[in-house]
Structure formats: C-alpha cells, structure tokens
C-alpha cells in the first residue's frame, strides 16, 4: 500500500528534559492531514530498538485537544534510527490539525 508520508519533529517539554534520567520519555508532534497516512516524526531519541507507543487527538487553533466528529486511529508504529513512522487513519474529507503524543523507553 502506498500511503503519503507527513513529516514533523517531536517536541519535548522542559519537564521531560529535567527528568532525563528516567527511562520513560514523552513528546508530541503536530500534523495537518487526513486519510490514511504515514506520520514521520523525527527525533534523535529513537533507534530501531526503541519501544514506543503513540496516541492521536484533534486539536483546535490553540492546540487544545478535543474530540471532534472525525474518527482517528493508529495502526502500526515503527521506530527507526532518528525517528518513528506511524500509520494513522484520519477519517475526514479535509485536513485536520492533530497532535500525536509519543511515549518511549530507550
């Protein structure tokens, strides 16, 4: 299946940097997209052996999450050296602003 790829960088909050000695980290990336796509989030924190989970939510213009009418699902997650690919399905006929939240262990 040839799905389009959408790119973004993962952002981490100050609280994540301050507690970098912990084994579990979180970050997020914003995307404007629709349909079945591969979300490509880049970060030097990822290697092929990184364990990572992803959730997705629609956000408004102020990046506040809400549950809208579009159904959104995550299907597959694949970490690679320098990032992670996420197969997402956003069932809507126009682009939506979504936030993907990542939780990983190195």
N, C-alpha and C positions, 0 to 999 in steps of 0.2 A: 504494500500500500504506500503510495507516495503522498505523504502529508506535508503541508507547508510548515516551515520552521519559523518561530518567532523568537527573537533574542532579547535578553535583558541581563543586567548584572545584579547579583544578590547584595542587598544592603544588610548590615548588622547594626544593632543598636549599641549604644555605649555600655549598657549593662552586660551585653554579651562579651565585649572586649575586656571589661573589668574582671569578669569571671572566666577568663580564657583557660584557666587550669582545670575547669570542669571537662568531663568527657562528652557532654551533650551540648550542642550549639543550635541556635536558631537564626534564621534570616528570612528575608522576603524579597520578592521582585514583583514589579507591576507590568502588566501586558495589556494591550488593546487588541483584541482579536475575537474571532468567532469560529464556529465549526470545529472540525477535528484537526488539531494542530500539534506539532511538537514544540513545546516551550523549551527554549535553550537558555538556562541560567548559568552564568559564568562566575566562578569564584576559585581562587587558589586553594580553598579548603578541601576540595574534592579530589579523590583518586578513584580508580575503578573499584577499590575495595571498601569505599566509604558506605556505611549504612545510612540511608536517607529515606524519610517519609515526607509526603507533600500533601497539603490541603489547598483548596482554592475557594475564593469567595469574591462576589461582586463588590465593588467599592464605588462611592459617589465621587464628585469632583473634589471633595476634601479628604479623600482616601479613607472615609468611614465605611466599614463593612455593613452590608445589608443583604437580606435575602430577597431577591427580585423574582421575576417570573421565569427567568431562564434556568433550565436545568443544566448543571455543570458537574462533570465527573472527571476523575483522574483514573487512567487505565494502567499505564506502565511507567516506571521510574528507572532510569539508567544513569548511574554516576559514571563519569569518565575523568581523565586527568584534566583538571581545570574547570569542571562544570558538571551539570546534570541535565539530561534530557527528560522531559515529562510529556507523555502522550495525554492530552486533555481534549475533552469534548465540551464545547460551549454551545448549547442548543438555542441559538438565537439568529435572526436574519440580518443583524447588523453588528458591528464591533461593539464589545462591551469592555469597560475597564475592570480588570480583575487583579486580585493580589494572590500570588502563590506564596504560601508560607512553607518553609523548609525546616526540618529538624533532623540533625545528623550527628553521628558519632564518628570520630576519626580513628 
